Amino acid sequence: MHYIEQGKEHSSILESGDIFFASTGTKRVAHPMGEARILVVEKEGSI
């Protein structure tokens, strides 16, 4: 997962079962390495 938090770029490698929480306004994009199944849960009106 690549994301920008407080103006700085970060990346995190997530394993099966991991959870990534992005606070309101955090820009993020997933870059899967190989096949991936991703569930995204968004609050209504957050997009």
mmCIF entry with sequence, helices, sheets and N, C-alpha, C, O atoms, coordinates in Angstrom:
data_MODEL
# 
_entry.id   MODEL 
# 
_entity.id                         1 
_entity.type                       polymer 
_entity.pdbx_number_of_molecules   1 
# 
_entity_poly.entity_id                      1 
_entity_poly.type                           'polypeptide(L)' 
_entity_poly.nstd_linkage                   no 
_entity_poly.nstd_monomer                   no 
_entity_poly.pdbx_seq_one_letter_code       MHYIEQGKEHSSILESGDIFFASTGTKRVAHPMGEARILVVEKEGSI 
_entity_poly.pdbx_seq_one_letter_code_can   MHYIEQGKEHSSILESGDIFFASTGTKRVAHPMGEARILVVEKEGSI 
_entity_poly.pdbx_strand_id                 A 
# 
loop_
_entity_poly_seq.entity_id 
_entity_poly_seq.num 
_entity_poly_seq.mon_id 
_entity_poly_seq.hetero 
1 1  MET n 
1 2  HIS n 
1 3  TYR n 
1 4  ILE n 
1 5  GLU n 
1 6  GLN n 
1 7  GLY n 
1 8  LYS n 
1 9  GLU n 
1 10 HIS n 
1 11 SER n 
1 12 SER n 
1 13 ILE n 
1 14 LEU n 
1 15 GLU n 
1 16 SER n 
1 17 GLY n 
1 18 ASP n 
1 19 ILE n 
1 20 PHE n 
1 21 PHE n 
1 22 ALA n 
1 23 SER n 
1 24 THR n 
1 25 GLY n 
1 26 THR n 
1 27 LYS n 
1 28 ARG n 
1 29 VAL n 
1 30 ALA n 
1 31 HIS n 
1 32 PRO n 
1 33 MET n 
1 34 GLY n 
1 35 GLU n 
1 36 ALA n 
1 37 ARG n 
1 38 ILE n 
1 39 LEU n 
1 40 VAL n 
1 41 VAL n 
1 42 GLU n 
1 43 LYS n 
1 44 GLU n 
1 45 GLY n 
1 46 SER n 
1 47 ILE n 
# 
_struct_asym.id          A 
_struct_asym.entity_id   1 
# 
_struct_sheet.id               AA1 
_struct_sheet.type             ? 
_struct_sheet.number_strands   3 
_struct_sheet.details          ? 
# 
loop_
_struct_sheet_order.sheet_id 
_struct_sheet_order.range_id_1 
_struct_sheet_order.range_id_2 
_struct_sheet_order.offset 
_struct_sheet_order.sense 
AA1 1 2 ? anti-parallel 
AA1 2 3 ? anti-parallel 
# 
loop_
_struct_sheet_range.sheet_id 
_struct_sheet_range.id 
_struct_sheet_range.beg_label_comp_id 
_struct_sheet_range.beg_label_asym_id 
_struct_sheet_range.beg_label_seq_id 
_struct_sheet_range.pdbx_beg_PDB_ins_code 
_struct_sheet_range.end_label_comp_id 
_struct_sheet_range.end_label_asym_id 
_struct_sheet_range.end_label_seq_id 
_struct_sheet_range.pdbx_end_PDB_ins_code 
_struct_sheet_range.beg_auth_comp_id 
_struct_sheet_range.beg_auth_asym_id 
_struct_sheet_range.beg_auth_seq_id 
_struct_sheet_range.end_auth_comp_id 
_struct_sheet_range.end_auth_asym_id 
_struct_sheet_range.end_auth_seq_id 
AA1 1 LYS A 8  ? SER A 11 ? LYS A 8  SER A 11 
AA1 2 HIS A 2  ? GLU A 5  ? HIS A 2  GLU A 5  
AA1 3 LYS A 27 ? VAL A 29 ? LYS A 27 VAL A 29 
# 
loop_
_atom_site.group_PDB 
_atom_site.id 
_atom_site.type_symbol 
_atom_site.label_atom_id 
_atom_site.label_alt_id 
_atom_site.label_comp_id 
_atom_site.label_asym_id 
_atom_site.label_entity_id 
_atom_site.label_seq_id 
_atom_site.pdbx_PDB_ins_code 
_atom_site.Cartn_x 
_atom_site.Cartn_y 
_atom_site.Cartn_z 
_atom_site.occupancy 
_atom_site.B_iso_or_equiv 
_atom_site.pdbx_formal_charge 
_atom_site.auth_seq_id 
_atom_site.auth_comp_id 
_atom_site.auth_asym_id 
_atom_site.auth_atom_id 
_atom_site.pdbx_PDB_model_num 
ATOM 1   N N  . MET A 1 1  ? 0.850   -1.161  0.000  1.00 0.00 ? 1  MET A N  1 
ATOM 2   C CA . MET A 1 1  ? 0.000   0.000   0.000  1.00 0.00 ? 1  MET A CA 1 
ATOM 3   C C  . MET A 1 1  ? 0.900   1.229   0.000  1.00 0.00 ? 1  MET A C  1 
ATOM 4   O O  . MET A 1 1  ? 1.802   1.354   0.829  1.00 0.00 ? 1  MET A O  1 
ATOM 5   N N  . HIS A 1 2  ? 0.648   2.118   -0.925 1.00 0.00 ? 2  HIS A N  1 
ATOM 6   C CA . HIS A 1 2  ? 1.373   3.383   -0.986 1.00 0.00 ? 2  HIS A CA 1 
ATOM 7   C C  . HIS A 1 2  ? 0.408   4.474   -0.523 1.00 0.00 ? 2  HIS A C  1 
ATOM 8   O O  . HIS A 1 2  ? -0.759  4.489   -0.915 1.00 0.00 ? 2  HIS A O  1 
ATOM 9   N N  . TYR A 1 3  ? 0.904   5.383   0.309  1.00 0.00 ? 3  TYR A N  1 
ATOM 10  C CA . TYR A 1 3  ? 0.035   6.435   0.811  1.00 0.00 ? 3  TYR A CA 1 
ATOM 11  C C  . TYR A 1 3  ? 0.834   7.685   1.174  1.00 0.00 ? 3  TYR A C  1 
ATOM 12  O O  . TYR A 1 3  ? 2.045   7.635   1.387  1.00 0.00 ? 3  TYR A O  1 
ATOM 13  N N  . ILE A 1 4  ? 0.118   8.805   1.236  1.00 0.00 ? 4  ILE A N  1 
ATOM 14  C CA . ILE A 1 4  ? 0.728   10.076  1.628  1.00 0.00 ? 4  ILE A CA 1 
ATOM 15  C C  . ILE A 1 4  ? 0.044   10.511  2.915  1.00 0.00 ? 4  ILE A C  1 
ATOM 16  O O  . ILE A 1 4  ? -1.178  10.643  2.983  1.00 0.00 ? 4  ILE A O  1 
ATOM 17  N N  . GLU A 1 5  ? 0.871   10.731  3.939  1.00 0.00 ? 5  GLU A N  1 
ATOM 18  C CA . GLU A 1 5  ? 0.363   11.143  5.244  1.00 0.00 ? 5  GLU A CA 1 
ATOM 19  C C  . GLU A 1 5  ? 1.193   12.323  5.728  1.00 0.00 ? 5  GLU A C  1 
ATOM 20  O O  . GLU A 1 5  ? 2.419   12.239  5.792  1.00 0.00 ? 5  GLU A O  1 
ATOM 21  N N  . GLN A 1 6  ? 0.536   13.409  6.065  1.00 0.00 ? 6  GLN A N  1 
ATOM 22  C CA . GLN A 1 6  ? 1.193   14.640  6.509  1.00 0.00 ? 6  GLN A CA 1 
ATOM 23  C C  . GLN A 1 6  ? 2.261   15.097  5.513  1.00 0.00 ? 6  GLN A C  1 
ATOM 24  O O  . GLN A 1 6  ? 3.341   15.545  5.901  1.00 0.00 ? 6  GLN A O  1 
ATOM 25  N N  . GLY A 1 7  ? 1.938   14.975  4.221  1.00 0.00 ? 7  GLY A N  1 
ATOM 26  C CA . GLY A 1 7  ? 2.812   15.444  3.158  1.00 0.00 ? 7  GLY A CA 1 
ATOM 27  C C  . GLY A 1 7  ? 3.995   14.540  2.827  1.00 0.00 ? 7  GLY A C  1 
ATOM 28  O O  . GLY A 1 7  ? 4.802   14.886  1.964  1.00 0.00 ? 7  GLY A O  1 
ATOM 29  N N  . LYS A 1 8  ? 4.120   13.394  3.487  1.00 0.00 ? 8  LYS A N  1 
ATOM 30  C CA . LYS A 1 8  ? 5.230   12.477  3.227  1.00 0.00 ? 8  LYS A CA 1 
ATOM 31  C C  . LYS A 1 8  ? 4.716   11.180  2.611  1.00 0.00 ? 8  LYS A C  1 
ATOM 32  O O  . LYS A 1 8  ? 3.674   10.659  3.008  1.00 0.00 ? 8  LYS A O  1 
ATOM 33  N N  . GLU A 1 9  ? 5.474   10.660  1.620  1.00 0.00 ? 9  GLU A N  1 
ATOM 34  C CA . GLU A 1 9  ? 5.113   9.396   0.981  1.00 0.00 ? 9  GLU A CA 1 
ATOM 35  C C  . GLU A 1 9  ? 5.599   8.217   1.824  1.00 0.00 ? 9  GLU A C  1 
ATOM 36  O O  . GLU A 1 9  ? 6.715   8.228   2.344  1.00 0.00 ? 9  GLU A O  1 
ATOM 37  N N  . HIS A 1 10 ? 4.748   7.208   1.950  1.00 0.00 ? 10 HIS A N  1 
ATOM 38  C CA . HIS A 1 10 ? 5.072   5.993   2.698  1.00 0.00 ? 10 HIS A CA 1 
ATOM 39  C C  . HIS A 1 10 ? 4.611   4.785   1.892  1.00 0.00 ? 10 HIS A C  1 
ATOM 40  O O  . HIS A 1 10 ? 3.791   4.914   0.983  1.00 0.00 ? 10 HIS A O  1 
ATOM 41  N N  . SER A 1 11 ? 5.135   3.622   2.226  1.00 0.00 ? 11 SER A N  1 
ATOM 42  C CA . SER A 1 11 ? 4.626   2.384   1.650  1.00 0.00 ? 11 SER A CA 1 
ATOM 43  C C  . SER A 1 11 ? 4.690   1.306   2.715  1.00 0.00 ? 11 SER A C  1 
ATOM 44  O O  . SER A 1 11 ? 5.532   1.334   3.612  1.00 0.00 ? 11 SER A O  1 
ATOM 45  N N  . SER A 1 12 ? 3.782   0.361   2.593  1.00 0.00 ? 12 SER A N  1 
ATOM 46  C CA . SER A 1 12 ? 3.679   -0.723  3.560  1.00 0.00 ? 12 SER A CA 1 
ATOM 47  C C  . SER A 1 12 ? 3.362   -2.009  2.813  1.00 0.00 ? 12 SER A C  1 
ATOM 48  O O  . SER A 1 12 ? 2.516   -2.020  1.919  1.00 0.00 ? 12 SER A O  1 
ATOM 49  N N  . ILE A 1 13 ? 4.039   -3.090  3.178  1.00 0.00 ? 13 ILE A N  1 
ATOM 50  C CA . ILE A 1 13 ? 3.720   -4.388  2.586  1.00 0.00 ? 13 ILE A CA 1 
ATOM 51  C C  . ILE A 1 13 ? 2.742   -5.087  3.525  1.00 0.00 ? 13 ILE A C  1 
ATOM 52  O O  . ILE A 1 13 ? 3.044   -5.318  4.695  1.00 0.00 ? 13 ILE A O  1 
ATOM 53  N N  . LEU A 1 14 ? 1.574   -5.419  3.000  1.00 0.00 ? 14 LEU A N  1 
ATOM 54  C CA . LEU A 1 14 ? 0.541   -6.073  3.785  1.00 0.00 ? 14 LEU A CA 1 
ATOM 55  C C  . LEU A 1 14 ? 0.521   -7.561  3.486  1.00 0.00 ? 14 LEU A C  1 
ATOM 56  O O  . LEU A 1 14 ? 0.632   -7.975  2.332  1.00 0.00 ? 14 LEU A O  1 
ATOM 57  N N  . GLU A 1 15 ? 0.383   -8.345  4.513  1.00 0.00 ? 15 GLU A N  1 
ATOM 58  C CA . GLU A 1 15 ? 0.282   -9.793  4.380  1.00 0.00 ? 15 GLU A CA 1 
ATOM 59  C C  . GLU A 1 15 ? -1.182  -10.206 4.494  1.00 0.00 ? 15 GLU A C  1 
ATOM 60  O O  . GLU A 1 15 ? -2.024  -9.400  4.891  1.00 0.00 ? 15 GLU A O  1 
ATOM 61  N N  . SER A 1 16 ? -1.483  -11.428 4.158  1.00 0.00 ? 16 SER A N  1 
ATOM 62  C CA . SER A 1 16 ? -2.842  -11.959 4.257  1.00 0.00 ? 16 SER A CA 1 
ATOM 63  C C  . SER A 1 16 ? -3.394  -11.716 5.657  1.00 0.00 ? 16 SER A C  1 
ATOM 64  O O  . SER A 1 16 ? -2.756  -12.064 6.651  1.00 0.00 ? 16 SER A O  1 
ATOM 65  N N  . GLY A 1 17 ? -4.574  -11.122 5.731  1.00 0.00 ? 17 GLY A N  1 
ATOM 66  C CA . GLY A 1 17 ? -5.220  -10.861 7.013  1.00 0.00 ? 17 GLY A CA 1 
ATOM 67  C C  . GLY A 1 17 ? -4.901  -9.508  7.623  1.00 0.00 ? 17 GLY A C  1 
ATOM 68  O O  . GLY A 1 17 ? -5.523  -9.121  8.612  1.00 0.00 ? 17 GLY A O  1 
ATOM 69  N N  . ASP A 1 18 ? -3.935  -8.773  7.053  1.00 0.00 ? 18 ASP A N  1 
ATOM 70  C CA . ASP A 1 18 ? -3.585  -7.453  7.576  1.00 0.00 ? 18 ASP A CA 1 
ATOM 71  C C  . ASP A 1 18 ? -4.684  -6.454  7.274  1.00 0.00 ? 18 ASP A C  1 
ATOM 72  O O  . ASP A 1 18 ? -5.459  -6.626  6.333  1.00 0.00 ? 18 ASP A O  1 
ATOM 73  N N  . ILE A 1 19 ? -4.742  -5.410  8.079  1.00 0.00 ? 19 ILE A N  1 
ATOM 74  C CA . ILE A 1 19 ? -5.698  -4.316  7.893  1.00 0.00 ? 19 ILE A CA 1 
ATOM 75  C C  . ILE A 1 19 ? -4.915  -3.029  7.725  1.00 0.00 ? 19 ILE A C  1 
ATOM 76  O O  . ILE A 1 19 ? -3.967  -2.770  8.466  1.00 0.00 ? 19 ILE A O  1 
ATOM 77  N N  . PHE A 1 20 ? -5.315  -2.215  6.742  1.00 0.00 ? 20 PHE A N  1 
ATOM 78  C CA . PHE A 1 20 ? -4.726  -0.893  6.550  1.00 0.00 ? 20 PHE A CA 1 
ATOM 79  C C  . PHE A 1 20 ? -5.823  0.123   6.794  1.00 0.00 ? 20 PHE A C  1 
ATOM 80  O O  . PHE A 1 20 ? -6.855  0.085   6.124  1.00 0.00 ? 20 PHE A O  1 
ATOM 81  N N  . PHE A 1 21 ? -5.625  1.030   7.737  1.00 0.00 ? 21 PHE A N  1 
ATOM 82  C CA . PHE A 1 21 ? -6.593  2.083   8.026  1.00 0.00 ? 21 PHE A CA 1 
ATOM 83  C C  . PHE A 1 21 ? -6.032  3.407   7.524  1.00 0.00 ? 21 PHE A C  1 
ATOM 84  O O  . PHE A 1 21 ? -4.928  3.805   7.895  1.00 0.00 ? 21 PHE A O  1 
ATOM 85  N N  . ALA A 1 22 ? -6.793  4.078   6.685  1.00 0.00 ? 22 ALA A N  1 
ATOM 86  C CA . ALA A 1 22 ? -6.398  5.397   6.181  1.00 0.00 ? 22 ALA A CA 1 
ATOM 87  C C  . ALA A 1 22 ? -7.357  6.429   6.762  1.00 0.00 ? 22 ALA A C  1 
ATOM 88  O O  . ALA A 1 22 ? -8.568  6.351   6.551  1.00 0.00 ? 22 ALA A O  1 
ATOM 89  N N  . SER A 1 23 ? -6.813  7.385   7.487  1.00 0.00 ? 23 SER A N  1 
ATOM 90  C CA . SER A 1 23 ? -7.670  8.422   8.060  1.00 0.00 ? 23 SER A CA 1 
ATOM 91  C C  . SER A 1 23 ? -8.223  9.316   6.953  1.00 0.00 ? 23 SER A C  1 
ATOM 92  O O  . SER A 1 23 ? -7.719  9.304   5.830  1.00 0.00 ? 23 SER A O  1 
ATOM 93  N N  . THR A 1 24 ? -9.236  10.075  7.263  1.00 0.00 ? 24 THR A N  1 
ATOM 94  C CA . THR A 1 24 ? -9.883  10.953  6.298  1.00 0.00 ? 24 THR A CA 1 
ATOM 95  C C  . THR A 1 24 ? -8.855  11.869  5.644  1.00 0.00 ? 24 THR A C  1 
ATOM 96  O O  . THR A 1 24 ? -8.059  12.513  6.327  1.00 0.00 ? 24 THR A O  1 
ATOM 97  N N  . GLY A 1 25 ? -8.882  11.919  4.323  1.00 0.00 ? 25 GLY A N  1 
ATOM 98  C CA . GLY A 1 25 ? -7.997  12.788  3.560  1.00 0.00 ? 25 GLY A CA 1 
ATOM 99  C C  . GLY A 1 25 ? -6.668  12.164  3.163  1.00 0.00 ? 25 GLY A C  1 
ATOM 100 O O  . GLY A 1 25 ? -5.894  12.780  2.431  1.00 0.00 ? 25 GLY A O  1 
ATOM 101 N N  . THR A 1 26 ? -6.389  10.936  3.639  1.00 0.00 ? 26 THR A N  1 
ATOM 102 C CA . THR A 1 26 ? -5.142  10.265  3.282  1.00 0.00 ? 26 THR A CA 1 
ATOM 103 C C  . THR A 1 26 ? -5.238  9.733   1.863  1.00 0.00 ? 26 THR A C  1 
ATOM 104 O O  . THR A 1 26 ? -6.126  8.938   1.558  1.00 0.00 ? 26 THR A O  1 
ATOM 105 N N  . LYS A 1 27 ? -4.337  10.161  0.997  1.00 0.00 ? 27 LYS A N  1 
ATOM 106 C CA . LYS A 1 27 ? -4.298  9.636   -0.366 1.00 0.00 ? 27 LYS A CA 1 
ATOM 107 C C  . LYS A 1 27 ? -3.616  8.285   -0.321 1.00 0.00 ? 27 LYS A C  1 
ATOM 108 O O  . LYS A 1 27 ? -2.570  8.142   0.312  1.00 0.00 ? 27 LYS A O  1 
ATOM 109 N N  . ARG A 1 28 ? -4.195  7.285   -0.986 1.00 0.00 ? 28 ARG A N  1 
ATOM 110 C CA . ARG A 1 28 ? -3.622  5.936   -0.970 1.00 0.00 ? 28 ARG A CA 1 
ATOM 111 C C  . ARG A 1 28 ? -3.942  5.204   -2.254 1.00 0.00 ? 28 ARG A C  1 
ATOM 112 O O  . ARG A 1 28 ? -4.931  5.488   -2.929 1.00 0.00 ? 28 ARG A O  1 
ATOM 113 N N  . VAL A 1 29 ? -3.065  4.237   -2.580 1.00 0.00 ? 29 VAL A N  1 
ATOM 114 C CA . VAL A 1 29 ? -3.278  3.386   -3.749 1.00 0.00 ? 29 VAL A CA 1 
ATOM 115 C C  . VAL A 1 29 ? -2.610  2.042   -3.476 1.00 0.00 ? 29 VAL A C  1 
ATOM 116 O O  . VAL A 1 29 ? -1.492  1.981   -2.965 1.00 0.00 ? 29 VAL A O  1 
ATOM 117 N N  . ALA A 1 30 ? -3.310  0.974   -3.824 1.00 0.00 ? 30 ALA A N  1 
ATOM 118 C CA . ALA A 1 30 ? -2.758  -0.369  -3.644 1.00 0.00 ? 30 ALA A CA 1 
ATOM 119 C C  . ALA A 1 30 ? -1.971  -0.765  -4.893 1.00 0.00 ? 30 ALA A C  1 
ATOM 120 O O  . ALA A 1 30 ? -2.398  -0.498  -6.017 1.00 0.00 ? 30 ALA A O  1 
ATOM 121 N N  . HIS A 1 31 ? -0.832  -1.398  -4.689 1.00 0.00 ? 31 HIS A N  1 
ATOM 122 C CA . HIS A 1 31 ? -0.020  -1.936  -5.766 1.00 0.00 ? 31 HIS A CA 1 
ATOM 123 C C  . HIS A 1 31 ? 0.254   -3.404  -5.447 1.00 0.00 ? 31 HIS A C  1 
ATOM 124 O O  . HIS A 1 31 ? 1.310   -3.734  -4.906 1.00 0.00 ? 31 HIS A O  1 
ATOM 125 N N  . PRO A 1 32 ? -0.699  -4.296  -5.783 1.00 0.00 ? 32 PRO A N  1 
ATOM 126 C CA . PRO A 1 32 ? -0.513  -5.709  -5.447 1.00 0.00 ? 32 PRO A CA 1 
ATOM 127 C C  . PRO A 1 32 ? 0.717   -6.316  -6.119 1.00 0.00 ? 32 PRO A C  1 
ATOM 128 O O  . PRO A 1 32 ? 1.054   -5.983  -7.255 1.00 0.00 ? 32 PRO A O  1 
ATOM 129 N N  . MET A 1 33 ? 1.370   -7.208  -5.393 1.00 0.00 ? 33 MET A N  1 
ATOM 130 C CA . MET A 1 33 ? 2.491   -7.979  -5.940 1.00 0.00 ? 33 MET A CA 1 
ATOM 131 C C  . MET A 1 33 ? 1.927   -9.358  -6.265 1.00 0.00 ? 33 MET A C  1 
ATOM 132 O O  . MET A 1 33 ? 1.829   -10.218 -5.389 1.00 0.00 ? 33 MET A O  1 
ATOM 133 N N  . GLY A 1 34 ? 1.560   -9.563  -7.513 1.00 0.00 ? 34 GLY A N  1 
ATOM 134 C CA . GLY A 1 34 ? 0.901   -10.805 -7.893 1.00 0.00 ? 34 GLY A CA 1 
ATOM 135 C C  . GLY A 1 34 ? -0.607  -10.696 -7.695 1.00 0.00 ? 34 GLY A C  1 
ATOM 136 O O  . GLY A 1 34 ? -1.149  -9.598  -7.571 1.00 0.00 ? 34 GLY A O  1 
ATOM 137 N N  . GLU A 1 35 ? -1.271  -11.837 -7.666 1.00 0.00 ? 35 GLU A N  1 
ATOM 138 C CA . GLU A 1 35 ? -2.715  -11.886 -7.511 1.00 0.00 ? 35 GLU A CA 1 
ATOM 139 C C  . GLU A 1 35 ? -3.105  -11.439 -6.107 1.00 0.00 ? 35 GLU A C  1 
ATOM 140 O O  . GLU A 1 35 ? -2.444  -11.793 -5.131 1.00 0.00 ? 35 GLU A O  1 
ATOM 141 N N  . ALA A 1 36 ? -4.180  -10.662 -6.009 1.00 0.00 ? 36 ALA A N  1 
ATOM 142 C CA . ALA A 1 36 ? -4.613  -10.163 -4.701 1.00 0.00 ? 36 ALA A CA 1 
ATOM 143 C C  . ALA A 1 36 ? -6.125  -10.018 -4.662 1.00 0.00 ? 36 ALA A C  1 
ATOM 144 O O  . ALA A 1 36 ? -6.767  -9.732  -5.672 1.00 0.00 ? 36 ALA A O  1 
ATOM 145 N N  . ARG A 1 37 ? -6.672  -10.218 -3.486 1.00 0.00 ? 37 ARG A N  1 
ATOM 146 C CA . ARG A 1 37 ? -8.092  -9.939  -3.229 1.00 0.00 ? 37 ARG A CA 1 
ATOM 147 C C  . ARG A 1 37 ? -8.107  -8.879  -2.146 1.00 0.00 ? 37 ARG A C  1 
ATOM 148 O O  . ARG A 1 37 ? -7.556  -9.067  -1.061 1.00 0.00 ? 37 ARG A O  1 
ATOM 149 N N  . ILE A 1 38 ? -8.747  -7.761  -2.458 1.00 0.00 ? 38 ILE A N  1 
ATOM 150 C CA . ILE A 1 38 ? -8.731  -6.612  -1.559 1.00 0.00 ? 38 ILE A CA 1 
ATOM 151 C C  . ILE A 1 38 ? -10.161 -6.178  -1.279 1.00 0.00 ? 38 ILE A C  1 
ATOM 152 O O  . ILE A 1 38 ? -10.959 -6.004  -2.200 1.00 0.00 ? 38 ILE A O  1 
ATOM 153 N N  . LEU A 1 39 ? -10.477 -6.006  -0.007 1.00 0.00 ? 39 LEU A N  1 
ATOM 154 C CA . LEU A 1 39 ? -11.773 -5.487  0.400  1.00 0.00 ? 39 LEU A CA 1 
ATOM 155 C C  . LEU A 1 39 ? -11.571 -4.068  0.880  1.00 0.00 ? 39 LEU A C  1 
ATOM 156 O O  . LEU A 1 39 ? -10.769 -3.815  1.780  1.00 0.00 ? 39 LEU A O  1 
ATOM 157 N N  . VAL A 1 40 ? -12.303 -3.140  0.277  1.00 0.00 ? 40 VAL A N  1 
ATOM 158 C CA . VAL A 1 40 ? -12.218 -1.734  0.670  1.00 0.00 ? 40 VAL A CA 1 
ATOM 159 C C  . VAL A 1 40 ? -13.553 -1.346  1.285  1.00 0.00 ? 40 VAL A C  1 
ATOM 160 O O  . VAL A 1 40 ? -14.606 -1.567  0.686  1.00 0.00 ? 40 VAL A O  1 
ATOM 161 N N  . VAL A 1 41 ? -13.511 -0.774  2.470  1.00 0.00 ? 41 VAL A N  1 
ATOM 162 C CA . VAL A 1 41 ? -14.712 -0.306  3.146  1.00 0.00 ? 41 VAL A CA 1 
ATOM 163 C C  . VAL A 1 41 ? -14.598 1.208   3.275  1.00 0.00 ? 41 VAL A C  1 
ATOM 164 O O  . VAL A 1 41 ? -13.664 1.714   3.898  1.00 0.00 ? 41 VAL A O  1 
ATOM 165 N N  . GLU A 1 42 ? -15.540 1.924   2.691  1.00 0.00 ? 42 GLU A N  1 
ATOM 166 C CA . GLU A 1 42 ? -15.537 3.383   2.709  1.00 0.00 ? 42 GLU A CA 1 
ATOM 167 C C  . GLU A 1 42 ? -16.783 3.889   3.437  1.00 0.00 ? 42 GLU A C  1 
ATOM 168 O O  . GLU A 1 42 ? -17.851 3.280   3.359  1.00 0.00 ? 42 GLU A O  1 
ATOM 169 N N  . LYS A 1 43 ? -16.636 4.977   4.123  1.00 0.00 ? 43 LYS A N  1 
ATOM 170 C CA . LYS A 1 43 ? -17.744 5.648   4.760  1.00 0.00 ? 43 LYS A CA 1 
ATOM 171 C C  . LYS A 1 43 ? -18.562 6.365   3.680  1.00 0.00 ? 43 LYS A C  1 
ATOM 172 O O  . LYS A 1 43 ? -17.987 6.916   2.741  1.00 0.00 ? 43 LYS A O  1 
ATOM 173 N N  . GLU A 1 44 ? -19.874 6.366   3.798  1.00 0.00 ? 44 GLU A N  1 
ATOM 174 C CA . GLU A 1 44 ? -20.710 7.045   2.815  1.00 0.00 ? 44 GLU A CA 1 
ATOM 175 C C  . GLU A 1 44 ? -20.298 8.510   2.718  1.00 0.00 ? 44 GLU A C  1 
ATOM 176 O O  . GLU A 1 44 ? -20.165 9.192   3.734  1.00 0.00 ? 44 GLU A O  1 
ATOM 177 N N  . GLY A 1 45 ? -20.097 8.991   1.489  1.00 0.00 ? 45 GLY A N  1 
ATOM 178 C CA . GLY A 1 45 ? -19.721 10.377  1.253  1.00 0.00 ? 45 GLY A CA 1 
ATOM 179 C C  . GLY A 1 45 ? -18.229 10.670  1.389  1.00 0.00 ? 45 GLY A C  1 
ATOM 180 O O  . GLY A 1 45 ? -17.813 11.823  1.275  1.00 0.00 ? 45 GLY A O  1 
ATOM 181 N N  . SER A 1 46 ? -17.426 9.645   1.631  1.00 0.00 ? 46 SER A N  1 
ATOM 182 C CA . SER A 1 46 ? -15.983 9.876   1.819  1.00 0.00 ? 46 SER A CA 1 
ATOM 183 C C  . SER A 1 46 ? -15.216 10.017  0.530  1.00 0.00 ? 46 SER A C  1 
ATOM 184 O O  . SER A 1 46 ? -14.070 10.467  0.540  1.00 0.00 ? 46 SER A O  1 
ATOM 185 N N  . ILE A 1 47 ? -15.819 9.645   -0.581 1.00 0.00 ? 47 ILE A N  1 
ATOM 186 C CA . ILE A 1 47 ? -15.125 9.714   -1.873 1.00 0.00 ? 47 ILE A CA 1 
ATOM 187 C C  . ILE A 1 47 ? -15.500 10.987  -2.588 1.00 0.00 ? 47 ILE A C  1 
ATOM 188 O O  . ILE A 1 47 ? -15.022 11.237  -3.694 1.00 0.00 ? 47 ILE A O  1 
# 
